[in-house]
């Protein structure tokens, strides 16, 4: 069980998408949950992503500041992955 940084609900790891900060400092979505680095979990929907963005929960969990362009890129990637999954 992992906690979504957006809605704060505990869910099985398989139901969540991991956002990871690699040892090099690159932030990306980790749909498989296997990439090395510091991770934070989100439900696979844009609402949870926006909640995590607004509360800065994702930045706190990853221990890094995120520029607006990165937020936009992650959101569009999350939305495109949600379309392909559902």
VMD Tcl script that draws the C-alpha trace (Angstrom):
set ca {
  {0.00 0.00 0.00}
  {1.18 3.48 -0.91}
  {-0.29 6.93 -0.29}
  {-1.27 9.20 -3.17}
  {0.34 12.61 -2.67}
  {-2.74 14.27 -4.19}
  {-5.76 12.78 -2.44}
  {-3.77 11.23 0.45}
  {-5.63 7.89 0.11}
  {-3.84 4.61 0.67}
  {-4.03 2.36 -2.39}
  {-2.21 -0.70 -3.69}
  {1.06 0.19 -5.38}
  {-0.12 -1.30 -8.69}
  {-3.01 1.22 -8.90}
  {-0.74 4.26 -8.58}
  {1.77 5.98 -10.85}
  {5.17 6.71 -9.42}
  {6.87 10.03 -10.03}
  {10.59 9.54 -9.58}
  {13.60 11.81 -9.15}
  {16.61 9.93 -10.46}
  {20.01 10.11 -8.75}
  {20.96 12.59 -11.50}
  {18.01 14.83 -10.55}
  {15.80 14.08 -13.57}
  {12.08 13.91 -12.71}
  {9.84 11.59 -14.70}
  {6.77 9.36 -14.51}
  {7.56 5.74 -13.72}
  {4.52 3.71 -14.80}
  {6.22 0.38 -13.99}
  {7.41 1.50 -10.55}
  {10.88 0.07 -11.05}
  {13.12 3.07 -11.79}
  {15.80 3.87 -9.26}
  {15.57 7.08 -7.31}
  {13.34 8.94 -4.88}
  {9.69 8.26 -5.61}
  {6.26 9.66 -4.85}
  {2.92 8.15 -5.82}
  {-0.15 9.58 -7.54}
  {-3.51 8.21 -8.59}
  {-3.61 7.97 -12.39}
  {-5.79 11.04 -12.85}
  {-5.15 14.71 -13.42}
  {-7.15 15.83 -10.35}
  {-4.77 14.16 -7.92}
  {-1.84 15.59 -9.85}
  {-3.27 19.11 -9.58}
  {-3.93 18.68 -5.84}
  {-0.34 17.54 -5.32}
  {0.88 20.49 -7.38}
  {-1.22 23.03 -5.48}
  {-0.17 21.76 -2.05}
  {3.46 21.27 -3.18}
  {3.21 17.72 -1.82}
  {5.05 16.29 -4.81}
  {7.93 18.74 -4.41}
  {8.20 17.91 -0.71}
  {8.10 14.17 -1.37}
  {10.77 14.40 -4.07}
  {12.77 16.97 -2.11}
  {13.24 19.27 -5.08}
  {11.75 22.41 -6.61}
  {9.98 21.89 -9.90}
  {9.75 24.55 -12.62}
  {6.33 25.23 -14.21}
  {7.41 23.69 -17.53}
  {8.09 20.40 -15.78}
  {4.65 20.42 -14.14}
  {3.05 20.95 -17.55}
  {5.08 18.19 -19.18}
  {4.29 15.71 -16.41}
  {0.58 16.58 -16.51}
  {0.32 16.12 -20.27}
  {2.19 12.82 -20.03}
  {-0.05 11.66 -17.19}
  {-3.16 12.54 -19.20}
  {-1.87 10.74 -22.30}
  {-1.02 7.62 -20.28}
  {-4.49 7.69 -18.72}
  {-6.05 7.78 -22.20}
  {-4.05 4.77 -23.36}
  {-4.88 2.79 -20.19}
  {-8.59 3.50 -20.13}
}
mol new
graphics top color blue
foreach p $ca { graphics top sphere $p radius 0.5 }
foreach p [lrange $ca 0 end-1] q [lrange $ca 1 end] { graphics top cylinder $p $q radius 0.2 }
display resetview
